[in-house]
Amino acid sequence: MLKRLRARNRRGYAAALAIAIAAALVLFLMHRPPICTCGRIELWHGALDSGNSQHLSDWYSLSHVVHGFLFYGATFLLLRRQPNGIRLAVAVTVESLWEILENSPVIIDRYRTATIALGYSGDSILNSMSDIGMMTLGFLFASRMPAWVTVATALALELLALAVIRDNLTLNVLMLAWPIDAVKAWQSAL
């Protein structure tokens, strides 16, 4: 029984990797640039400019870590009997679908009109894969930590991004779903 569970767990981890690779292929077929069109690859891009969502990590990487926390919680509740590898494959599927949707013209235009991301042109494939990796790190962190540590870390990441760039996952979802002019004005004043 334990041997079968370990095999299913390994298959789940392998499926998660295959799903991420498939997402990269779809993004390539969508004509997303492999790396930043500036020709450089930066480990961290902290400026709020056209380099956002083009390099390995930026302030929005924190949101993807929080995605991992949320996806772990959801799969823990909904797929409790499944091993972590299977639950991670589900989480990577959801994150990959978001990366594909996020880079569609409809969502790119929505970001430009409803949020402070006026010059947003979508993600590079490198950044999308990094976002999936950040979500995976968040998922694995949440799988090993007590719930209160994960919740406290999520709050800290959200507050850090809010303090530094006046944006975070919470505001991003709010502004995409229901834009508020006062929030947009406050964010733009940075």
C-alpha positions in Angstrom: 0.0 0.0 0.0 2.7 2.5 1.0 4.7 1.5 -2.1 1.7 2.3 -4.3 1.2 5.7 -2.6 4.8 6.6 -3.1 4.5 5.7 -6.8 1.4 7.9 -7.2 3.2 10.7 -5.4 6.1 10.5 -7.8 3.8 10.3 -10.8 2.1 13.5 -9.5 5.4 15.4 -9.3 6.3 14.2 -12.8 2.9 15.3 -14.1 3.4 18.7 -12.5 6.7 19.1 -14.4 5.1 17.9 -17.7 2.2 20.4 -17.2 4.6 23.3 -16.7 6.6 22.3 -19.8 3.3 22.1 -21.8 2.4 25.6 -20.5 5.7 26.9 -21.8 5.0 25.3 -25.2 1.5 26.9 -25.3 3.0 30.3 -24.4 5.6 29.8 -27.2 2.9 29.0 -29.7 1.1 32.2 -28.5 4.2 34.1 -29.6 5.2 35.2 -26.1 8.9 36.2 -26.0 11.1 33.6 -24.4 13.0 36.2 -22.4 12.8 40.0 -21.9 12.8 41.8 -25.3 15.6 43.9 -23.7 17.9 40.9 -24.3 18.9 40.5 -20.6 17.9 38.0 -18.0 17.8 39.5 -14.5 17.5 37.4 -11.3 15.5 40.2 -9.7 13.8 43.2 -11.3 12.6 45.5 -8.6 11.7 48.5 -10.7 8.1 49.2 -11.6 8.6 49.6 -15.4 8.4 47.6 -18.6 10.8 45.0 -17.1 8.1 43.7 -14.8 6.9 40.2 -15.7 9.9 39.8 -18.0 12.7 38.5 -15.8 13.1 35.6 -13.3 11.5 37.5 -10.4 9.9 40.8 -9.4 7.6 42.2 -6.8 4.7 40.2 -8.3 6.6 36.9 -7.6 5.4 37.3 -4.0 1.8 36.9 -5.3 2.6 33.7 -6.9 4.1 32.3 -3.7 0.7 33.2 -2.1 -1.0 31.4 -4.9 0.9 28.3 -3.8 -0.3 28.8 -0.2 -3.9 29.1 -1.4 -3.7 26.2 -3.8 -2.2 24.0 -1.1 -5.1 24.9 1.2 -7.7 24.2 -1.5 -6.2 20.9 -2.5 -5.8 19.9 1.1 -9.5 20.4 1.7 -10.8 19.0 -1.6 -8.2 16.2 -2.3 -7.2 15.2 1.2 -6.8 11.5 0.3 -4.4 12.3 -2.6 -0.7 12.5 -2.1 1.1 15.8 -2.3 2.4 15.1 -5.8 -1.1 14.7 -7.2 -2.3 17.8 -5.4 0.8 19.7 -6.7 -0.1 18.6 -10.3 -3.6 20.0 -9.8 -2.1 23.3 -8.5 0.4 23.5 -11.4 -2.5 22.9 -13.8 -4.4 25.8 -12.3 -1.4 28.1 -12.2 -0.4 27.2 -15.8 -3.9 27.9 -17.1 -3.8 31.3 -15.3 -0.4 32.0 -17.0 -1.9 31.2 -20.4 -5.0 33.3 -19.7 -3.0 36.2 -18.3 -1.0 36.4 -21.5 -4.1 36.5 -23.7 -5.0 39.8 -25.4 -8.2 40.0 -23.3 -6.4 39.9 -20.0 -3.5 42.1 -21.1 -6.0 44.7 -22.2 -7.9 44.4 -19.0 -4.7 45.0 -17.0 -4.0 48.1 -19.1 -7.4 49.6 -18.6 -8.4 48.5 -15.1 -5.1 48.5 -13.1 -2.0 50.6 -12.8 -0.2 48.3 -15.3 -0.6 50.8 -18.2 2.3 49.5 -20.2 1.8 45.9 -19.5 2.5 43.7 -22.5 2.3 40.3 -20.9 4.9 38.0 -19.5 8.0 36.5 -21.0 8.0 32.7 -21.1 10.9 32.8 -18.6 8.8 34.9 -16.2 5.7 32.7 -16.6 7.8 29.6 -15.8 9.3 31.4 -12.8 5.8 32.3 -11.6 4.8 28.6 -11.8 8.0 27.8 -9.9 7.2 30.5 -7.2 3.7 29.0 -6.8 5.3 25.5 -6.4 7.6 26.9 -3.7 4.6 28.4 -1.9 2.7 25.1 -2.2 5.7 23.1 -0.8 6.2 25.6 2.0 2.6 25.3 3.0 2.7 21.6 2.9 5.5 21.5 5.5 4.5 24.4 7.8 1.7 24.7 10.3 -1.3 26.6 8.9 -0.7 29.6 11.2 2.9 30.0 9.8 1.6 29.9 6.2 -1.2 32.4 7.0 1.3 34.7 8.8 3.7 34.5 5.9 1.0 35.2 3.3 -0.1 38.3 5.3 3.6 39.4 5.6 4.1 39.0 1.8 0.9 40.9 1.0 1.8 43.7 3.3 5.3 43.9 2.1 4.2 44.3 -1.5 1.5 46.7 -0.5 4.1 48.9 1.3 6.7 48.8 -1.4 4.7 48.9 -4.7 1.1 49.6 -3.6 0.0 46.4 -5.1 -0.4 42.8 -4.1 -2.5 39.7 -4.9 -5.6 41.1 -3.1 -5.5 44.4 -4.9 -4.7 42.7 -8.2 -7.8 40.5 -8.0 -10.0 43.4 -6.8 -8.8 45.7 -9.6 -9.2 43.1 -12.3 -12.7 42.1 -11.1 -14.1 45.4 -9.9 -11.9 48.4 -10.6 -12.1 51.2 -8.0 -10.9 54.6 -9.3 -9.7 55.7 -5.8 -7.5 52.7 -5.5 -6.1 53.2 -9.0 -5.3 56.8 -8.2 -3.7 55.8 -4.9 -1.6 53.2 -6.6 -0.6 55.6 -9.4 0.7 58.1 -6.9 3.7 56.0 -6.2 
